[in-house]
């Protein structure tokens, strides 16, 4: 089977109760602007509103065009799926114009569901034309694997940068970004929609935009589809784009609690031991240029070489940690972010989620500065990261090869 390289984002339909077609349209447009090709629609068995939500999602994707969707059955939330329920939903939706297909078959994806393995043959027999099953990689039955309790942090400062470089290297048939809107687990691309954020997540999601991760996506996706690290800058990225992301409370402040968050799944150390008090930068430019990162009145300048994206890390201490608002400037453009302070958050617990900002330089603003010296070199080596939903961190990219 030969497929065009395709990028999906995992969409939690269970958070879309009473969501209007207009909201679906807004979310799909946000995804399209980030060069995402479609949504993998995560649905729970007992969510009574799922059929209406799916109709809205499929219908809106069809109306907008150039956007595909497929079903992802969640076996770990909202009840157990049955053979008939999966077959019926798949049958009803498989001929919708927006349905993504592999070898003329609708893909069926799952989250967990290992105990359902023997039932897939029955599902296939009930769906005319069969399905293309993308089986779950389950943790059930593996010895020594920790529980999936959610309050843990995985060191992930370079994750977004490294995972995309890995995917460009191994070239899977599909990529699924986890996730578009799973705010509860702190890995999301969407802007904060209050109706989709559960009450318990408000304290670590509010004000923590992940828009920066979207801003750099068009380049990574174009490079993945081209099969090489260096490609022309997509139009949406102008003559260059830079993003900055960091936590807003230093972890080395002993007086701030960790909220019970541990380092790594089932870890026995505080998450404070696994974080870097630093600002992360990913920047790409059509020409040699420079970028300035600031905290309050303290600043540092980085050299940005023309070519593929580069990752930098500027420790808070390198800026003498003069508390103030995060700011980046490049090519005459400036982006400002939230303050990074030496005071504990309102609930006294450190927020391990990231806040991000970004800027895009219009073509006319770029100046070629080939005389730039080596003030700070990018940290460009690839470091393997676990293929897990990074809880209290940010985003995961799942690679699928047929």
C-alpha positions as CSV (number, residue, x, y, z in Angstrom):
1,X,0.0,0.0,0.0
2,X,1.4,3.4,-1.0
3,X,0.0,6.4,0.8
4,X,0.8,10.1,0.5
5,X,2.4,11.2,3.8
6,X,-0.4,12.3,6.1
7,X,-0.6,14.1,9.4
8,X,-3.5,13.8,11.8
9,X,-4.2,15.3,15.2
10,X,-6.0,13.3,17.9
11,X,-9.3,15.0,18.8
12,X,-11.1,14.2,22.1
13,X,-14.7,14.1,21.0
14,X,-15.7,13.5,24.6
15,X,-14.9,17.1,25.4
16,X,-17.3,18.4,22.7
17,X,-20.6,18.2,24.5
18,X,-23.1,20.7,22.9
19,X,-20.3,21.8,20.5
20,X,-21.8,23.6,17.5
21,X,-20.8,23.1,13.8
22,X,-19.3,26.6,13.9
23,X,-16.9,25.5,16.7
24,X,-16.0,22.4,14.7
25,X,-15.3,24.7,11.7
26,X,-13.1,26.9,13.8
27,X,-11.1,24.0,15.1
28,X,-10.7,22.4,11.7
29,X,-9.5,25.8,10.2
30,X,-7.0,26.1,13.0
31,X,-5.7,22.6,12.2
32,X,-5.6,23.4,8.5
33,X,-3.6,26.6,9.1
34,X,-1.1,24.4,10.9
35,X,-0.9,22.1,7.8
36,X,-2.6,19.2,9.6
37,X,-4.5,17.0,7.2
38,X,-7.2,15.7,9.5
39,X,-8.5,14.5,12.9
40,X,-8.4,11.1,14.5
41,X,-11.7,11.3,16.4
42,X,-11.4,9.7,19.9
43,X,-14.9,8.6,21.1
44,X,-16.0,6.8,24.3
45,X,-18.6,4.1,24.3
46,X,-21.1,5.6,26.7
47,X,-21.0,9.3,25.5
48,X,-24.6,9.7,24.4
49,X,-23.7,12.8,22.3
50,X,-21.0,11.1,20.2
51,X,-23.2,10.4,17.2
52,X,-24.3,14.1,16.9
53,X,-20.7,15.2,17.5
54,X,-19.4,12.9,14.8
55,X,-22.0,14.0,12.3
56,X,-21.0,17.6,12.9
57,X,-17.3,16.7,12.6
58,X,-17.7,14.8,9.4
59,X,-20.1,17.3,7.9
60,X,-18.0,20.3,8.7
61,X,-14.8,18.6,7.4
62,X,-16.6,17.8,4.1
63,X,-18.0,21.3,3.8
64,X,-14.5,22.9,4.3
65,X,-12.7,20.3,2.1
66,X,-9.1,19.2,2.1
67,X,-9.6,17.7,5.6
68,X,-10.1,14.0,6.5
69,X,-11.3,12.2,9.7
70,X,-11.4,8.7,11.0
71,X,-12.6,7.0,14.2
72,X,-10.5,6.2,17.2
73,X,-12.4,4.0,19.8
74,X,-11.4,4.7,23.3
75,X,-11.5,1.6,25.5
76,X,-10.1,3.3,28.6
77,X,-12.9,5.8,29.2
78,X,-16.7,6.0,29.2
79,X,-17.5,2.3,29.1
80,X,-16.7,-0.8,27.0
81,X,-17.2,-1.0,23.2
82,X,-19.2,-3.8,21.7
83,X,-18.8,-5.5,18.3
84,X,-22.1,-4.1,17.1
85,X,-21.5,-0.6,18.3
86,X,-18.1,-0.3,16.5
87,X,-19.5,-2.0,13.3
88,X,-22.6,0.2,13.2
89,X,-20.7,3.5,13.6
90,X,-18.1,2.5,11.1
91,X,-20.8,1.4,8.6
92,X,-22.8,4.6,9.0
93,X,-19.8,6.9,8.5
94,X,-17.5,5.1,6.1
95,X,-19.0,6.6,2.9
96,X,-19.1,10.2,4.2
97,X,-17.0,12.5,1.9
98,X,-14.5,13.4,4.7
99,X,-13.8,9.8,5.7
100,X,-10.1,9.0,5.4
101,X,-9.4,5.6,3.7
102,X,-6.5,3.3,3.3
103,X,-6.8,0.9,0.4
104,X,-10.4,2.0,0.0
105,X,-11.1,1.0,3.6
106,X,-11.9,3.2,6.7
107,X,-9.1,3.0,9.2
108,X,-10.2,2.0,12.7
109,X,-7.9,3.1,15.5
110,X,-8.2,2.5,19.3
111,X,-6.8,3.7,22.6
112,X,-6.2,0.5,24.6
113,X,-8.6,-2.4,23.9
114,X,-6.2,-5.3,24.0
115,X,-9.0,-7.6,25.4
116,X,-11.0,-6.9,22.3
117,X,-8.4,-8.5,20.0
118,X,-10.4,-11.6,19.3
119,X,-13.5,-9.6,18.4
120,X,-12.1,-7.7,15.5
121,X,-12.8,-10.5,13.1
122,X,-16.5,-10.2,13.9
123,X,-16.4,-6.4,13.4
124,X,-14.8,-6.9,10.0
125,X,-17.5,-9.3,9.0
126,X,-20.2,-6.8,9.8
127,X,-18.7,-3.9,7.8
128,X,-19.1,-4.2,4.0
129,X,-15.8,-3.7,2.3
130,X,-13.9,-4.4,5.5
131,X,-11.9,-2.0,7.7
132,X,-8.2,-1.1,7.9
133,X,-7.4,-1.9,11.5
134,X,-4.6,0.2,13.2
135,X,-4.1,-1.9,16.3
136,X,-3.4,-0.4,19.7
137,X,0.0,-0.9,21.3
138,X,-1.2,-2.1,24.7
139,X,0.6,-2.2,28.0
140,X,-1.5,-5.0,29.3
141,X,0.4,-8.2,30.1
142,X,3.9,-6.6,30.1
143,X,5.8,-7.1,33.3
144,X,7.3,-4.2,35.1
145,X,5.3,-1.5,33.2
146,X,4.0,1.2,35.6
147,X,0.4,2.1,35.9
148,X,-1.0,4.9,33.8
149,X,-1.7,7.3,36.6
150,X,-1.6,10.7,35.1
151,X,0.2,13.0,37.6
152,X,3.7,12.6,36.2
153,X,6.1,14.6,34.2
154,X,8.5,13.4,31.5
155,X,11.5,15.6,30.7
156,X,10.5,17.1,27.4
157,X,12.2,20.4,26.6
158,X,13.5,19.1,23.2
159,X,10.6,16.7,22.5
160,X,8.7,18.7,19.8
161,X,12.0,19.4,18.0
162,X,13.5,15.9,18.3
163,X,10.4,13.9,17.5
164,X,9.8,15.7,14.2
165,X,13.4,15.2,13.2
166,X,13.0,11.5,14.0
167,X,9.9,11.3,11.9
168,X,11.6,13.0,9.0
169,X,14.3,10.4,9.3
170,X,12.2,7.3,9.5
171,X,9.4,8.5,7.2
172,X,6.3,6.7,8.6
173,X,3.2,6.5,6.4
174,X,1.1,8.5,8.9
175,X,1.8,10.7,11.9
176,X,-0.8,11.3,14.6
177,X,-0.2,14.3,16.9
178,X,-1.4,13.6,20.4
179,X,-3.3,15.8,20.9
180,X,-5.4,18.6,19.5
181,X,-7.5,19.3,22.6
182,X,-6.7,17.0,25.5
183,X,-6.3,19.9,28.0
184,X,-6.5,17.6,31.0
185,X,-3.2,15.9,30.1
186,X,-1.5,19.2,29.1
187,X,-0.7,18.0,25.6
188,X,-2.8,20.2,23.3
189,X,-2.5,22.4,20.2
190,X,-5.9,24.1,20.3
191,X,-6.5,27.4,22.0
192,X,-8.1,27.1,25.4
193,X,-11.9,26.5,25.1
194,X,-13.4,26.8,28.6
195,X,-16.2,24.4,27.7
196,X,-13.6,21.7,26.9
197,X,-11.5,22.2,30.0
198,X,-12.5,20.2,33.0
199,X,-12.5,22.0,36.3
200,X,-9.5,20.1,37.7
201,X,-7.3,21.2,34.8
202,X,-8.1,24.9,34.9
203,X,-5.3,25.7,37.3
204,X,-2.5,24.4,35.0
205,X,-4.1,25.2,31.6
206,X,-5.4,28.7,32.0
207,X,-3.1,31.2,30.3
208,X,-0.8,28.5,29.1
209,X,-1.0,28.8,25.3
210,X,0.5,26.2,23.1
211,X,0.1,28.3,19.9
212,X,3.8,28.4,19.5
213,X,3.9,24.6,18.8
214,X,1.3,25.1,16.0
215,X,3.3,28.0,14.5
216,X,6.3,25.9,13.7
217,X,4.3,22.9,12.4
218,X,4.0,23.9,8.7
219,X,7.7,23.6,8.3
220,X,8.1,20.2,10.1
221,X,5.1,18.8,8.1
222,X,6.5,20.1,4.8
223,X,9.9,18.5,5.6
224,X,8.3,15.2,6.5
225,X,6.3,15.1,3.3
226,X,9.3,16.0,1.3
227,X,11.5,13.5,3.0
228,X,14.3,15.9,3.9
229,X,15.2,18.3,6.7
230,X,15.6,21.4,4.6
231,X,12.6,22.7,2.6
232,X,11.4,26.1,1.5
233,X,9.6,28.1,4.2
234,X,5.8,27.6,3.9
235,X,3.9,30.8,3.1
236,X,2.4,31.0,6.6
237,X,5.8,31.3,8.1
238,X,6.9,34.3,6.1
239,X,10.7,34.8,6.0
240,X,11.1,33.1,9.4
241,X,9.3,31.9,12.5
242,X,10.5,31.6,16.1
243,X,8.8,30.1,19.1
244,X,9.7,30.2,22.8
245,X,8.3,27.9,25.5
246,X,9.0,27.4,29.2
247,X,7.4,26.9,32.6
248,X,6.5,30.1,34.4
249,X,7.8,29.1,37.9
250,X,11.4,28.0,38.5
251,X,11.4,24.4,39.9
252,X,14.4,25.2,42.0
253,X,12.3,27.2,44.4
254,X,12.1,24.8,47.3
255,X,9.2,26.6,48.9
256,X,6.8,25.8,46.0
257,X,5.2,22.3,46.2
258,X,5.1,19.9,43.3
259,X,1.5,18.9,43.7
260,X,2.4,15.3,44.0
261,X,3.7,15.3,40.4
262,X,6.5,12.7,40.0
263,X,9.3,12.5,37.5
264,X,8.4,9.8,35.0
265,X,5.6,7.2,35.2
266,X,5.3,5.7,38.7
267,X,8.5,7.7,39.6
268,X,9.7,8.0,43.1
269,X,11.3,11.4,42.7
270,X,9.6,14.8,42.5
271,X,9.1,16.2,39.0
272,X,11.2,19.2,40.2
273,X,14.2,17.0,39.8
274,X,13.5,16.4,36.1
275,X,12.9,19.9,34.8
276,X,15.3,22.5,33.4
277,X,14.7,26.1,34.5
278,X,15.2,27.4,31.0
279,X,13.6,29.0,28.0
280,X,13.4,26.8,24.9
281,X,13.6,28.3,21.4
282,X,12.9,26.8,18.0
283,X,13.7,29.1,15.2
284,X,13.9,28.9,11.4
285,X,14.8,31.6,9.0
286,X,15.3,32.0,5.2
287,X,18.5,34.0,5.8
288,X,21.1,34.4,8.5
289,X,19.7,36.6,11.3
290,X,19.6,37.0,15.0
291,X,17.1,36.5,17.8
292,X,17.0,38.2,21.2
293,X,15.3,36.5,24.1
294,X,14.6,38.6,27.2
295,X,13.3,38.2,30.8
296,X,12.5,41.6,32.1
297,X,15.5,43.8,31.4
298,X,18.0,41.0,30.9
299,X,18.5,39.6,27.4
300,X,20.6,37.3,25.3
301,X,21.2,37.2,21.6
302,X,21.3,34.0,19.5
303,X,22.6,33.5,16.0
304,X,20.0,31.9,13.6
305,X,21.6,30.3,10.6
306,X,19.6,30.0,7.4
307,X,18.3,26.5,6.9
308,X,16.2,24.0,8.9
309,X,14.8,24.8,12.4
310,X,17.3,25.0,15.3
311,X,16.7,24.4,18.9
312,X,18.3,26.6,21.6
313,X,18.0,26.6,25.4
314,X,18.6,29.6,27.5
315,X,18.7,28.9,31.3
316,X,16.9,31.4,33.5
317,X,20.2,31.9,35.3
318,X,22.0,33.0,32.1
319,X,19.6,36.0,32.1
320,X,20.6,36.6,35.8
321,X,17.0,35.5,36.4
322,X,15.7,39.0,36.6
323,X,12.0,38.2,37.0
324,X,9.8,39.7,34.2
325,X,7.9,39.0,31.1
326,X,9.3,36.6,28.5
327,X,10.0,38.3,25.2
328,X,11.6,37.3,21.9
329,X,12.5,39.5,18.9
330,X,13.7,38.6,15.4
331,X,13.7,40.5,12.1
332,X,12.0,43.5,13.6
333,X,9.1,41.5,15.1
334,X,8.5,40.9,18.8
335,X,6.4,38.5,20.8
336,X,5.6,38.8,24.5
337,X,4.6,36.1,26.9
338,X,3.6,35.8,30.5
339,X,5.8,36.8,33.4
340,X,8.2,34.3,34.9
341,X,8.3,35.0,38.6
342,X,10.0,33.9,41.8
343,X,6.7,33.6,43.6
344,X,4.7,30.4,43.9
345,X,1.4,30.1,41.9
346,X,-1.9,30.8,43.7
347,X,-2.3,27.2,44.7
348,X,1.4,26.9,45.9
349,X,2.1,24.1,43.4
350,X,4.5,24.5,40.5
351,X,2.8,24.3,37.1
352,X,4.8,21.9,35.0
353,X,2.8,22.8,31.8
354,X,4.5,25.1,29.2
355,X,3.5,28.5,28.1
356,X,4.5,29.3,24.5
357,X,4.8,32.4,22.3
358,X,5.7,32.9,18.7
359,X,6.5,35.4,16.0
360,X,6.6,35.4,12.2
361,X,8.8,37.7,10.2
362,X,7.3,39.2,7.0
363,X,9.6,38.6,4.0
364,X,10.5,42.3,3.8
365,X,11.8,42.3,7.4
366,X,14.6,39.8,6.9
367,X,18.2,41.1,6.5
368,X,21.1,38.8,5.6
369,X,23.7,39.0,8.3
370,X,26.4,36.6,7.3
371,X,28.9,38.2,9.6
372,X,27.1,37.0,12.7
373,X,29.5,35.5,15.3
374,X,29.0,32.4,17.4
375,X,27.3,33.9,20.4
376,X,25.2,30.8,21.2
377,X,25.1,27.6,19.2
378,X,21.9,25.6,18.7
379,X,21.6,22.3,20.6
380,X,21.0,20.2,17.5
381,X,21.7,16.6,18.5
382,X,18.8,14.2,18.4
383,X,17.8,12.7,21.7
384,X,15.3,9.8,21.8
385,X,12.1,10.5,23.7
386,X,9.5,8.0,24.9
387,X,6.5,7.6,22.6
388,X,4.0,8.5,25.4
389,X,1.4,11.1,26.1
390,X,3.6,13.6,27.9
391,X,1.6,14.4,31.0
392,X,2.0,17.9,32.5
393,X,4.5,18.6,29.6
394,X,3.3,19.0,26.1
395,X,2.9,17.1,22.9
396,X,3.4,13.6,21.5
397,X,3.8,12.6,17.9
398,X,2.8,9.0,17.0
399,X,4.3,7.4,13.9
400,X,2.3,4.8,11.9
401,X,3.8,2.7,9.1
402,X,1.6,0.4,7.0
